[in-house]
Amino acid sequence: LNSSIRDNATNAYRKKFYHENKFLRGETKDKMVTLDATLTQNLAAGKNTAYDRYDLSAGLVAPAPWWELTYMTKLAYYNQAYLQKSDNRRDNNYAFTGGLIKKIDDIFSSSMVGTYTVNNSSVDASQYKKMTIMLSISAATGF
């Protein structure tokens, strides 16, 4: 039992290197292209929770041609490897996100965002596909 607890310990020192680029495009600079890259090393105390991971993503935010909406899309990928785990688990995760944002007035805006995710794993129990949809209303104001 003690070795099982030690193997699954989650206390960790994490090293992360992150780089993000944002490019404003178009004549009026009303479109934004984003490119992100991240390297992570999770040096967990337990061999089942330690991992190496890299993430890559590209996105676009721009005005939609109808109803004064803004649309956003993002394609993301990550590879995560549990190199110390006995099953040598490795995950490849792909996600596509798309959404629409509508400014209601000077304070409120509403958005609808959907994400479809596929996680391919070397461990069958860790494979999945999922769809998430979120509807939100937000306020931006000073106090």
C-alpha positions as CSV (number, residue, x, y, z in Angstrom):
1,L,0.0,0.0,0.0
2,N,2.8,2.5,0.8
3,S,4.5,2.0,-2.6
4,S,1.1,2.6,-4.3
5,I,0.7,5.9,-2.4
6,R,4.2,7.0,-3.3
7,D,3.8,6.0,-6.9
8,N,0.6,8.2,-7.2
9,A,1.9,11.2,-5.2
10,T,1.0,14.4,-7.0
11,N,3.3,16.9,-5.2
12,A,5.6,18.2,-7.9
13,Y,8.0,20.8,-9.1
14,R,6.8,21.9,-12.6
15,K,9.0,23.6,-15.2
16,K,7.2,25.3,-18.0
17,F,8.3,27.3,-21.1
18,Y,5.6,29.2,-22.9
19,H,5.7,31.3,-26.0
20,E,2.7,33.2,-27.5
21,N,2.5,35.3,-30.7
22,K,-0.4,37.5,-31.5
23,F,-0.6,39.1,-35.0
24,L,-3.1,41.8,-35.9
25,R,-4.1,41.5,-39.5
26,G,-6.3,43.3,-42.0
27,E,-6.4,46.9,-43.2
28,T,-8.1,48.0,-39.9
29,K,-6.2,45.5,-37.7
30,D,-9.6,43.9,-36.8
31,K,-8.4,40.3,-37.2
32,M,-6.1,38.5,-34.7
33,V,-4.0,35.4,-35.4
34,T,-2.6,33.6,-32.4
35,L,0.2,31.0,-32.3
36,D,1.2,29.3,-29.0
37,A,3.8,26.7,-28.0
38,T,4.4,25.3,-24.5
39,L,6.8,22.8,-23.1
40,T,6.1,21.4,-19.6
41,Q,8.0,19.0,-17.4
42,N,6.0,17.9,-14.3
43,L,8.6,16.5,-11.9
44,A,6.0,14.8,-9.6
45,A,7.1,12.7,-6.6
46,G,5.0,9.8,-7.8
47,K,6.2,7.9,-11.0
48,N,2.6,7.6,-12.2
49,T,2.0,11.4,-12.1
50,A,5.3,12.7,-13.6
51,Y,5.1,13.6,-17.2
52,D,6.6,15.6,-20.1
53,R,4.3,17.5,-22.4
54,Y,4.3,19.9,-25.3
55,D,1.3,21.9,-26.6
56,L,0.8,23.7,-30.0
57,S,-2.1,25.8,-31.1
58,A,-3.2,28.3,-33.7
59,G,-6.3,30.5,-33.6
60,L,-8.1,33.3,-35.3
61,V,-10.5,36.0,-34.0
62,A,-12.2,38.2,-36.5
63,P,-15.5,40.1,-37.1
64,A,-18.2,37.9,-38.7
65,P,-19.8,39.3,-41.8
66,W,-23.3,39.2,-40.2
67,W,-25.2,40.5,-37.2
68,E,-22.2,42.4,-35.8
69,L,-20.7,39.2,-34.4
70,T,-17.1,38.2,-33.7
71,Y,-16.1,34.7,-34.4
72,M,-13.2,32.7,-33.0
73,T,-11.6,29.4,-33.9
74,K,-8.7,27.5,-32.5
75,L,-6.9,24.3,-33.3
76,A,-4.9,22.8,-30.5
77,Y,-2.7,19.7,-30.0
78,Y,-0.7,18.3,-27.1
79,N,1.5,15.3,-26.6
80,Q,1.9,14.1,-23.0
81,A,4.2,11.2,-22.0
82,Y,4.3,9.5,-18.7
83,L,7.8,8.1,-19.1
84,Q,8.2,6.7,-15.6
85,K,4.8,4.9,-15.5
86,S,4.9,1.2,-15.9
87,D,2.5,1.3,-18.9
88,N,4.6,4.1,-20.5
89,R,1.4,6.0,-21.3
90,R,1.5,8.5,-24.1
91,D,-1.5,10.8,-25.0
92,N,-2.1,12.7,-28.3
93,N,-4.9,15.2,-27.8
94,Y,-6.5,17.2,-30.6
95,A,-9.1,19.9,-30.0
96,F,-11.1,22.2,-32.3
97,T,-12.8,25.2,-30.8
98,G,-15.2,27.6,-32.5
99,G,-17.4,30.3,-31.2
100,L,-19.4,33.5,-31.7
101,I,-19.4,36.6,-29.5
102,K,-22.1,39.3,-29.6
103,K,-21.8,42.6,-27.9
104,I,-25.2,43.4,-26.4
105,D,-24.5,46.9,-25.2
106,D,-21.6,49.0,-23.8
107,I,-21.4,46.7,-20.7
108,F,-22.7,43.2,-21.6
109,S,-21.7,40.7,-24.2
110,S,-22.8,37.1,-24.9
111,S,-20.9,34.2,-26.4
112,M,-21.4,30.6,-27.5
113,V,-18.4,28.4,-27.7
114,G,-18.1,24.7,-28.7
115,T,-15.1,22.4,-28.5
116,Y,-14.6,19.0,-29.9
117,T,-11.8,17.0,-28.4
118,V,-10.2,13.7,-29.3
119,N,-7.7,12.1,-26.9
120,N,-5.8,9.1,-28.4
121,S,-3.8,7.3,-25.8
122,S,-1.6,4.2,-25.6
123,V,-3.8,3.1,-22.7
124,D,-7.3,2.2,-23.9
125,A,-9.0,3.4,-20.7
126,S,-7.6,6.9,-21.3
127,Q,-9.0,7.3,-24.8
128,Y,-12.0,9.5,-25.3
129,K,-13.9,11.9,-27.6
130,K,-16.0,14.7,-26.2
131,M,-18.0,17.7,-27.3
132,T,-18.5,20.7,-24.9
133,I,-20.7,23.7,-25.5
134,M,-20.8,26.8,-23.4
135,L,-23.2,29.8,-23.4
136,S,-22.1,32.8,-21.4
137,I,-23.0,36.4,-20.6
138,S,-20.3,38.7,-19.3
139,A,-20.0,42.3,-18.1
140,A,-17.1,44.6,-18.4
141,T,-17.4,47.7,-16.2
142,G,-15.4,49.6,-13.6
143,F,-16.4,50.0,-10.0
